[in-house]
Amino acid sequence: MQTNPAGSHKTYEGVSEDDWLPMGGGRRHPQRCPDRREFVVTFEEPHDWWNPQNWRSWKKLCISTVACCGTFVVSFNSAIFAAGAAEASKEFRVGKEVTALGTSLFVLGFAFGPMLWAPGSELIGRRWPLSIGMFGSSIFTIGCATSKDIQTLVICRFFAGLFGASPLCVVPAVLADLYNSTYRGMAISIYALTVFGGPFLAPCIGEFITISYLGWRWTLYLPAILGLCNFCFLLFLLRETFAPVVLVEKAIQLRRQTGNWAIHAEKERLELNIDAVIRNYLTRPLQMLVTEPIILLVTMYMSFIYGLVYALLGAYPYVFSHVYGMPTGVNALPFLGLFLGVLLALIFILCQHRSYTRKLKANNDKIVPEWRLGPAIFGAFIFAIGLFWFSWTAFTHSVHWMAPSAAGVLIGFGVLCIFLPCFNYLVDAFVPLAASTVAANIMLRSAVAAGFPLFSTKMFENLGVQWAGTLLACLATVMIPIPVVFRAYGPMLRGRSKMLQQPSSALETPESSDTEGRSQ
């Protein structure tokens, strides 16, 4: 409250007393207001049961399991339709390249999803974006299953992917809300298993569904049913975990108990800033891809890895059916080798996590992002070896089918060993810009991966298994130096980063950077 220059009218926050709205009942506004800071609700550390990180272990395990199951359903949905694409093309009388859009557009939806779900999870919390995303993805998948023409199918697949991007964006943040630095790495590793486990298990199930009496449409009904079941679990079992929103709930309860309506949470005073949303999740991510070599090169490597996962959806059945004469269904079983490789990589990364934790404690909990890249360097060599092994054993039936199947174990091992540490490295290296970094990574890698299903089968048909696989293996070999170079010169490159040198006020809001930074 202050007096204007004329001294005749009082103003508050620049508003003249004459312009104040009356309180009603002939009452004026009180002349003195209490200090708002005295009524801001926070967590009572260290044992406030409102704090999600202080919840009981069984409760956190239940929430994280339901959330990660949603990620598995979405990744499973992204790949299972590829098994029924050939039958769908016959029914709709279109080429296989057209029905391949059903997979490509779903993955392309992942590229646009972060612009919707990432800011939504910070504005209204985690629970509703997760629930709405899962429900919407399931409904559009039902639309795909009941489609009468190819246009309806591919359009609904895109929107199913757009809504399905919600778990991919939000679940890491949920795990960050629940677990501290000691257990967060293990939780994120399980999340990564669901991201890659779904695409590697989906073809095995989808092929047998397609050749059964159920037909190709049930490759869409099945993930829709699983999605709706997960939606129900999310509604009844998922509690809000985003700390600012949890504090709003705490403030509401305190107001009801005390009758003191001055009690409030900081988030209740925040207003939607459209400019900040556009900057953090669209403009700045694109700018970072252009100006930051670390983000560009590491994301390109991850895009290649992620794209290869969807390229194998068409390549593996082609190789094992045309070279080894395996019938439909059986020709998808070698995907289990890829899944086994992912499981072994998960165990390897969890073992490495203990060593990382010891180094972090010895360094007074000061993060050195380059420490994350050890498993990625090892995985890069294993990944390239696996591709060469597959290429030079799968081109002729004179080599037993177990040889290229065993190569899949190395490929799956390399996929997770490269992807997860590189993702963690980007977040650690750009903690003040973590939200924008994650958005840039998801957008580029999903956009690149969306193109792989369109040409992978044709590439193996035209070039031959041996040379098509060798081409991919050579690309993987060329990219091996990326984690090696950043392990050695990463600190120097980060020191020259123009984005990180900006004033802190120009970077992410503390709320968003803390959320996304802690997510890894």
C-alpha positions as CSV (number, residue, x, y, z in Angstrom):
1,M,0.0,0.0,0.0
2,Q,1.4,3.4,-0.9
3,T,0.3,7.0,-1.6
4,N,0.2,8.4,-5.1
5,P,2.0,11.6,-5.9
6,A,-1.1,13.7,-5.4
7,G,-1.5,12.2,-1.9
8,S,-5.3,12.0,-2.2
9,H,-5.7,8.4,-3.2
10,K,-4.0,5.2,-2.1
11,T,-2.7,2.7,-4.6
12,Y,-1.9,-1.0,-4.3
13,E,0.3,-2.6,-6.9
14,G,-0.3,0.3,-9.2
15,V,-4.1,0.3,-8.9
16,S,-5.9,3.4,-7.6
17,E,-8.2,3.0,-4.6
18,D,-11.1,4.3,-6.6
19,D,-10.7,1.5,-9.1
20,W,-10.8,-1.3,-6.5
21,L,-13.7,-3.8,-6.6
22,P,-15.8,-3.6,-3.5
23,M,-15.7,-6.6,-1.2
24,G,-19.5,-6.5,-0.7
25,G,-21.8,-5.6,2.2
26,G,-20.5,-2.1,2.1
27,R,-17.0,-3.1,3.1
28,R,-13.8,-1.7,1.8
29,H,-10.5,-3.5,1.4
30,P,-8.5,-3.9,4.6
31,Q,-5.9,-1.2,5.0
32,R,-3.2,-3.6,5.9
33,C,-2.5,-7.1,4.5
34,P,-0.3,-9.7,6.1
35,D,3.0,-10.8,4.5
36,R,2.1,-13.4,1.9
37,R,5.4,-15.3,2.5
38,E,4.3,-16.2,6.0
39,F,1.4,-18.3,4.5
40,V,3.2,-20.1,1.7
41,V,2.9,-23.9,2.2
42,T,6.1,-26.0,1.9
43,F,7.2,-29.5,2.9
44,E,8.2,-30.0,6.5
45,E,11.5,-31.7,6.1
46,P,12.8,-34.3,6.6
47,H,9.8,-36.5,7.2
48,D,6.7,-34.7,5.7
49,W,4.4,-37.5,4.5
50,W,3.0,-35.1,1.9
51,N,6.4,-35.2,0.1
52,P,6.3,-38.0,-2.6
53,Q,9.8,-39.0,-1.8
54,N,8.8,-39.8,1.8
55,W,5.9,-42.0,0.8
56,R,6.1,-45.7,1.8
57,S,8.1,-48.0,-0.5
58,W,5.1,-50.1,-1.5
59,K,3.1,-47.0,-2.5
60,K,6.0,-45.7,-4.7
61,L,6.5,-49.1,-6.2
62,C,2.8,-49.4,-7.0
63,I,2.7,-45.9,-8.7
64,S,5.9,-46.5,-10.6
65,T,4.8,-49.9,-11.8
66,V,1.5,-48.6,-13.2
67,A,3.3,-45.7,-14.9
68,C,5.9,-47.9,-16.5
69,C,3.3,-50.4,-17.6
70,G,1.7,-47.5,-19.6
71,T,5.1,-46.9,-21.3
72,F,5.3,-50.6,-22.2
73,V,1.8,-50.5,-23.7
74,V,2.6,-47.5,-25.8
75,S,5.9,-48.9,-27.1
76,F,4.2,-52.3,-27.7
77,N,1.4,-50.5,-29.6
78,S,4.0,-48.7,-31.8
79,A,5.4,-51.9,-33.2
80,I,2.7,-54.6,-33.1
81,F,0.8,-53.3,-36.2
82,A,3.9,-54.1,-38.4
83,A,3.1,-57.8,-38.0
84,G,-0.3,-57.3,-39.6
85,A,0.6,-54.7,-42.1
86,A,0.9,-57.2,-45.0
87,E,-2.7,-58.5,-44.4
88,A,-4.0,-55.0,-44.0
89,S,-2.5,-54.0,-47.4
90,K,-4.3,-57.0,-49.0
91,E,-7.6,-56.0,-47.5
92,F,-7.3,-52.4,-48.4
93,R,-5.7,-53.2,-51.8
94,V,-2.7,-50.9,-51.3
95,G,1.0,-51.4,-51.3
96,K,3.0,-52.5,-48.3
97,E,4.7,-49.2,-48.3
98,V,1.4,-47.5,-47.7
99,T,0.5,-49.7,-44.7
100,A,4.0,-49.1,-43.3
101,L,2.8,-45.6,-42.7
102,G,0.7,-47.1,-39.8
103,T,4.0,-47.7,-37.9
104,S,5.8,-44.6,-39.2
105,L,3.0,-42.1,-38.4
106,F,2.6,-43.6,-34.9
107,V,6.3,-42.9,-34.2
108,L,6.0,-39.5,-35.8
109,G,3.3,-38.8,-33.2
110,F,6.0,-39.3,-30.6
111,A,7.9,-36.4,-32.1
112,F,5.0,-33.9,-31.7
113,G,3.8,-35.2,-28.3
114,P,6.4,-33.5,-26.1
115,M,5.1,-30.1,-27.2
116,L,1.7,-31.0,-25.6
117,W,2.4,-33.3,-22.7
118,A,5.7,-32.0,-21.3
119,P,4.4,-28.5,-20.5
120,G,1.0,-30.0,-19.5
121,S,2.7,-32.1,-16.8
122,E,4.3,-29.0,-15.3
123,L,1.1,-26.9,-15.5
124,I,-1.5,-29.4,-14.1
125,G,0.7,-32.2,-12.7
126,R,1.5,-35.7,-13.9
127,R,-1.7,-37.6,-13.2
128,W,-4.1,-36.1,-15.7
129,P,-1.7,-35.9,-18.7
130,L,-0.8,-39.6,-18.2
131,S,-4.4,-40.6,-17.8
132,I,-5.7,-38.5,-20.7
133,G,-2.8,-39.6,-23.0
134,M,-3.4,-43.3,-22.3
135,F,-7.1,-43.0,-22.8
136,G,-6.8,-41.0,-26.0
137,S,-4.2,-43.4,-27.5
138,S,-6.5,-46.4,-26.7
139,I,-9.5,-44.7,-28.3
140,F,-7.7,-43.8,-31.5
141,T,-6.2,-47.4,-31.6
142,I,-9.8,-48.7,-31.5
143,G,-10.5,-46.4,-34.4
144,C,-7.6,-48.0,-36.3
145,A,-8.9,-51.5,-35.6
146,T,-12.4,-50.6,-36.9
147,S,-11.2,-48.6,-39.9
148,K,-12.9,-49.2,-43.2
149,D,-10.2,-47.6,-45.4
150,I,-6.5,-47.0,-45.2
151,Q,-6.9,-43.2,-44.7
152,T,-8.7,-43.7,-41.5
153,L,-6.2,-46.2,-40.3
154,V,-3.1,-44.1,-40.8
155,I,-4.6,-40.9,-39.5
156,C,-5.8,-42.6,-36.3
157,R,-2.4,-44.2,-35.9
158,F,-0.8,-40.8,-35.9
159,F,-3.1,-39.5,-33.2
160,A,-2.7,-42.7,-31.2
161,G,1.0,-41.9,-31.3
162,L,0.5,-38.3,-30.4
163,F,-1.5,-39.2,-27.3
164,G,0.8,-42.2,-26.6
165,A,3.7,-39.9,-26.3
166,S,2.4,-38.9,-22.9
167,P,3.9,-41.8,-21.0
168,L,7.3,-41.4,-22.8
169,C,7.5,-37.8,-21.7
170,V,5.9,-37.9,-18.2
171,V,6.9,-41.2,-16.7
172,P,10.6,-40.2,-16.2
173,A,9.3,-37.1,-14.3
174,V,7.1,-39.3,-12.2
175,L,10.0,-41.5,-11.2
176,A,12.1,-38.4,-10.5
177,D,9.3,-37.1,-8.2
178,L,9.2,-40.4,-6.2
179,Y,12.9,-41.5,-5.9
180,N,16.0,-39.7,-4.6
181,S,19.4,-39.9,-6.4
182,T,20.2,-43.3,-4.8
183,Y,17.3,-45.2,-6.4
184,R,16.4,-42.9,-9.3
185,G,18.9,-44.5,-11.7
186,M,17.5,-48.0,-11.2
187,A,14.0,-46.7,-11.7
188,I,14.9,-44.9,-14.9
189,S,16.6,-48.1,-16.2
190,I,13.4,-50.1,-15.7
191,Y,11.6,-47.4,-17.6
192,A,14.1,-47.7,-20.5
193,L,13.5,-51.5,-20.5
194,T,9.8,-50.9,-21.2
195,V,10.6,-48.4,-24.0
196,F,12.6,-51.1,-25.9
197,G,11.1,-54.2,-24.6
198,G,7.7,-53.4,-26.1
199,P,9.0,-53.1,-29.8
200,F,11.0,-56.3,-29.4
201,L,8.2,-58.4,-27.9
202,A,5.4,-57.0,-30.1
203,P,6.4,-58.8,-33.4
204,C,6.4,-62.2,-31.7
205,I,2.9,-61.7,-30.4
206,G,1.6,-59.8,-33.5
207,E,2.7,-62.5,-36.0
208,F,0.8,-65.3,-34.2
209,I,-2.3,-63.1,-33.8
210,T,-2.3,-62.3,-37.6
211,I,-2.1,-65.9,-38.7
212,S,-4.8,-67.0,-36.1
213,Y,-8.6,-66.7,-36.6
214,L,-8.4,-63.3,-34.9
215,G,-6.8,-61.6,-37.9
216,W,-4.7,-58.5,-38.2
217,R,-7.2,-56.2,-36.6
218,W,-6.6,-57.8,-33.3
219,T,-3.0,-56.5,-33.4
220,L,-4.7,-53.2,-32.7
221,Y,-7.5,-54.4,-30.5
222,L,-5.0,-56.0,-28.1
223,P,-3.0,-52.8,-27.3
224,A,-6.2,-50.8,-27.1
225,I,-7.6,-53.2,-24.5
226,L,-4.3,-53.1,-22.6
227,G,-4.3,-49.3,-22.8
228,L,-7.8,-49.0,-21.4
229,C,-6.9,-51.4,-18.5
230,N,-3.9,-49.3,-17.8
231,F,-6.1,-46.1,-17.9
232,C,-8.3,-47.6,-15.2
233,F,-5.3,-48.4,-13.0
234,L,-4.0,-44.9,-13.5
235,L,-7.3,-43.4,-12.4
236,F,-7.5,-45.4,-9.2
237,L,-3.9,-46.1,-8.3
238,L,-1.9,-43.1,-9.6
239,R,-1.6,-40.2,-7.1
240,E,-0.3,-36.8,-8.0
241,T,3.5,-36.8,-7.6
242,F,4.5,-33.3,-8.9
243,A,5.6,-31.4,-5.8
244,P,4.1,-28.0,-6.6
245,V,0.7,-29.6,-7.3
246,V,1.0,-31.7,-4.2
247,L,1.6,-28.6,-2.2
248,V,-1.6,-27.1,-3.7
249,E,-3.5,-30.1,-2.3
250,K,-1.8,-29.6,1.1
251,A,-2.7,-25.9,1.1
252,I,-6.4,-26.7,0.3
253,Q,-6.6,-29.1,3.2
254,L,-4.9,-26.6,5.6
255,R,-7.4,-23.9,4.6
256,R,-10.3,-26.2,5.3
257,Q,-8.9,-27.3,8.7
258,T,-7.9,-23.8,9.9
259,G,-10.4,-21.5,8.1
260,N,-7.4,-19.3,7.2
261,W,-7.9,-18.6,3.5
262,A,-4.5,-16.8,3.3
263,I,-2.7,-20.1,3.3
264,H,-1.7,-21.0,-0.2
265,A,0.9,-22.7,-2.4
266,E,3.3,-20.9,-4.7
267,K,1.8,-22.6,-7.8
268,E,-1.6,-21.1,-7.0
269,R,-0.1,-17.7,-7.7
270,L,1.5,-18.6,-11.0
271,E,-0.2,-17.7,-14.3
272,L,0.1,-19.5,-17.6
273,N,2.9,-18.0,-19.6
274,I,2.4,-19.1,-23.2
275,D,5.6,-17.4,-24.3
276,A,7.6,-19.5,-21.8
277,V,5.9,-22.7,-22.9
278,I,6.7,-22.0,-26.6
279,R,10.3,-21.0,-25.8
280,N,11.1,-24.1,-23.6
281,Y,9.4,-26.7,-25.7
282,L,9.6,-25.5,-29.3
283,T,11.8,-22.5,-30.0
284,R,14.7,-23.3,-27.7
285,P,14.9,-27.0,-28.5
286,L,15.3,-26.3,-32.2
287,Q,17.9,-23.6,-31.4
288,M,19.9,-26.0,-29.3
289,L,19.9,-28.6,-32.0
290,V,21.5,-26.1,-34.3
291,T,24.0,-24.4,-31.9
292,E,25.0,-27.2,-29.5
293,P,27.3,-29.8,-31.0
294,I,26.9,-32.1,-28.0
295,I,23.1,-32.2,-28.3
296,L,23.1,-32.5,-32.1
297,L,25.7,-35.4,-32.4
298,V,24.5,-37.4,-29.4
299,T,20.9,-37.0,-30.5
300,M,21.8,-38.1,-34.0
301,Y,23.4,-41.2,-32.6
302,M,20.4,-42.0,-30.4
303,S,18.1,-41.3,-33.4
304,F,20.0,-44.0,-35.4
305,I,19.8,-46.5,-32.6
306,Y,16.1,-45.7,-32.1
307,G,15.3,-45.9,-35.8
308,L,17.1,-49.2,-36.2
309,V,14.7,-50.7,-33.6
310,Y,11.8,-49.9,-35.9
311,A,13.8,-50.9,-39.0
312,L,14.2,-54.4,-37.7
313,L,10.4,-54.8,-37.5
314,G,10.4,-55.4,-41.2
315,A,14.0,-56.6,-41.7
316,Y,13.9,-59.5,-39.2
317,P,10.8,-61.3,-40.5
318,Y,12.0,-60.8,-44.1
319,V,15.5,-62.4,-43.3
320,F,14.2,-65.4,-41.4
321,S,11.4,-66.1,-43.8
322,H,13.2,-65.6,-47.2
323,V,16.6,-66.9,-46.2
324,Y,15.7,-69.7,-43.7
325,G,12.1,-70.4,-44.9
326,M,10.5,-69.9,-41.5
327,P,6.7,-69.7,-41.5
328,T,4.8,-66.6,-40.3
329,G,5.0,-66.4,-36.6
330,V,8.1,-68.5,-36.2
331,N,10.1,-65.9,-38.3
332,A,9.5,-63.3,-35.5
333,L,10.8,-65.5,-32.6
334,P,14.4,-64.3,-33.2
335,F,13.2,-60.9,-31.7
336,L,13.5,-62.7,-28.4
337,G,17.3,-62.6,-28.8
338,L,17.1,-58.8,-29.1
339,F,14.9,-58.7,-26.0
340,L,17.4,-60.9,-24.1
341,G,20.2,-58.5,-25.1
342,V,18.2,-55.6,-23.7
343,L,17.8,-57.5,-20.4
344,L,21.5,-58.2,-20.2
345,A,22.3,-54.6,-20.9
346,L,20.0,-53.5,-18.1
347,I,21.8,-55.8,-15.6
348,F,25.2,-54.4,-16.9
349,I,24.1,-50.8,-16.5
350,L,22.7,-51.4,-13.0
351,C,26.0,-52.9,-12.0
352,Q,27.8,-49.9,-13.4
353,H,25.5,-47.6,-11.4
354,R,27.1,-48.7,-8.1
355,S,30.5,-47.6,-9.4
356,Y,29.0,-44.3,-10.5
357,T,27.4,-43.7,-7.1
358,R,30.8,-44.3,-5.4
359,K,32.5,-41.9,-7.7
360,L,29.8,-39.3,-7.1
361,K,30.2,-39.6,-3.3
362,A,34.0,-39.3,-3.6
363,N,33.4,-36.1,-5.6
364,N,31.2,-34.6,-2.9
365,D,28.1,-35.3,-5.0
366,K,29.3,-33.0,-7.8
367,I,28.0,-34.4,-11.1
368,V,30.5,-35.0,-13.9
369,P,28.3,-35.7,-16.9
370,E,31.1,-37.6,-18.8
371,W,31.1,-40.3,-16.2
372,R,27.8,-41.5,-17.7
373,L,29.4,-42.4,-21.0
374,G,31.4,-45.5,-19.9
375,P,28.6,-48.1,-20.8
376,A,27.9,-46.2,-24.0
377,I,31.5,-46.6,-25.3
378,F,31.5,-50.3,-24.5
379,G,28.0,-50.7,-26.0
380,A,29.0,-48.9,-29.2
381,F,31.6,-51.5,-30.0
382,I,29.3,-54.4,-29.1
383,F,26.5,-52.9,-31.2
384,A,28.7,-52.6,-34.3
385,I,30.0,-56.1,-33.9
386,G,26.5,-57.4,-33.5
387,L,25.4,-55.8,-36.8
388,F,28.4,-57.1,-38.7
389,W,27.8,-60.6,-37.2
390,F,24.1,-60.5,-38.3
391,S,25.0,-59.3,-41.8
392,W,27.6,-61.9,-42.6
393,T,25.7,-64.9,-41.1
394,A,22.0,-64.2,-42.1
395,F,22.5,-63.9,-45.9
396,T,22.7,-67.6,-46.6
397,H,20.8,-70.6,-45.2
398,S,24.1,-72.6,-45.1
399,V,24.8,-70.8,-41.8
400,H,22.6,-72.1,-39.0
401,W,19.8,-69.7,-38.1
402,M,21.0,-69.6,-34.5
403,A,24.1,-67.6,-35.6
404,P,22.1,-64.5,-36.7
405,S,19.7,-65.0,-33.8
406,A,22.7,-64.9,-31.4
407,A,23.9,-61.7,-33.1
408,G,20.6,-60.1,-32.0
409,V,21.7,-60.5,-28.4
410,L,24.6,-58.2,-29.1
411,I,22.5,-55.8,-31.0
412,G,19.9,-55.5,-28.2
413,F,22.7,-55.2,-25.7
414,G,24.2,-52.3,-27.6
415,V,20.9,-50.6,-28.1
416,L,20.2,-50.0,-24.4
417,C,23.9,-49.5,-23.5
418,I,24.1,-46.6,-25.9
419,F,20.7,-45.1,-25.5
420,L,20.2,-44.8,-21.8
421,P,23.7,-43.5,-20.8
422,C,23.6,-41.0,-23.7
423,F,20.2,-39.7,-22.6
424,N,21.4,-39.4,-19.0
425,Y,24.5,-37.6,-20.3
426,L,22.5,-35.0,-22.1
427,V,20.4,-34.2,-19.1
428,D,23.4,-34.0,-16.7
429,A,25.3,-31.8,-19.2
430,F,22.5,-29.3,-19.6
431,V,20.7,-29.4,-16.2
432,P,19.6,-25.7,-16.4
433,L,18.1,-26.4,-19.8
434,A,17.0,-30.0,-19.1
435,A,13.4,-29.6,-20.2
436,S,14.4,-28.1,-23.6
437,T,17.2,-30.7,-24.0
438,V,14.7,-33.6,-23.5
439,A,12.2,-32.0,-25.9
440,A,14.9,-31.6,-28.6
441,N,16.1,-35.2,-28.1
442,I,12.6,-36.8,-28.3
443,M,11.5,-34.6,-31.2
444,L,14.5,-35.4,-33.4
445,R,14.9,-39.1,-32.6
446,S,11.2,-39.8,-33.1
447,A,11.1,-37.8,-36.4
448,V,14.1,-39.8,-37.7
449,A,12.9,-43.1,-36.5
450,A,9.5,-42.6,-38.2
451,G,11.2,-42.9,-41.6
452,F,13.0,-46.2,-41.0
453,P,10.0,-48.6,-41.4
454,L,9.3,-47.1,-44.8
455,F,12.5,-48.3,-46.4
456,S,14.0,-51.0,-44.2
457,T,12.4,-54.0,-45.9
458,K,13.0,-52.6,-49.4
459,M,16.6,-52.0,-48.5
460,F,17.1,-55.6,-47.5
461,E,15.3,-56.8,-50.7
462,N,17.2,-54.6,-53.1
463,L,20.7,-54.6,-51.6
464,G,20.5,-58.1,-50.1
465,V,20.8,-59.0,-46.5
466,Q,24.6,-59.1,-46.5
467,W,25.1,-55.6,-47.9
468,A,22.1,-53.9,-46.3
469,G,23.2,-55.1,-42.9
470,T,26.8,-54.1,-43.7
471,L,25.7,-50.6,-44.5
472,L,24.0,-50.3,-41.2
473,A,27.0,-51.8,-39.4
474,C,29.3,-49.3,-41.1
475,L,27.1,-46.4,-40.0
476,A,27.3,-47.8,-36.4
477,T,31.1,-48.0,-36.7
478,V,31.4,-44.4,-37.9
479,M,29.4,-43.2,-34.9
480,I,31.5,-45.1,-32.3
481,P,33.8,-42.1,-31.8
482,I,30.9,-39.9,-30.6
483,P,30.7,-41.1,-27.0
484,V,34.5,-41.5,-27.0
485,V,35.1,-37.9,-28.1
486,F,32.6,-36.4,-25.6
487,R,34.1,-38.5,-22.8
488,A,37.4,-36.8,-23.5
489,Y,36.5,-33.3,-24.6
490,G,33.0,-32.9,-23.2
491,P,34.0,-30.5,-20.4
492,M,35.7,-28.2,-22.9
493,L,32.7,-28.2,-25.2
494,R,30.3,-27.5,-22.4
495,G,32.5,-24.6,-21.3
496,R,32.1,-23.1,-24.7
497,S,28.4,-23.6,-24.8
498,K,26.6,-20.3,-25.6
499,M,23.3,-21.5,-24.1
500,L,24.9,-22.5,-20.8
501,Q,26.7,-19.2,-20.6
502,Q,23.4,-17.2,-20.6
503,P,22.3,-15.6,-17.4
504,S,20.3,-17.9,-15.2
505,S,17.2,-15.7,-15.5
506,A,17.2,-16.5,-19.3
507,L,17.3,-20.2,-18.8
508,E,14.6,-22.7,-17.7
509,T,12.4,-21.8,-14.8
510,P,13.7,-23.4,-11.6
511,E,10.6,-25.6,-11.4
512,S,11.0,-27.1,-14.9
513,S,14.7,-27.5,-14.8
514,D,14.6,-29.2,-11.4
515,T,11.9,-31.6,-12.5
516,E,13.5,-32.7,-15.8
517,G,17.0,-32.6,-14.4
518,R,16.0,-34.9,-11.5
519,S,14.2,-37.2,-13.9
520,Q,17.5,-38.8,-14.8
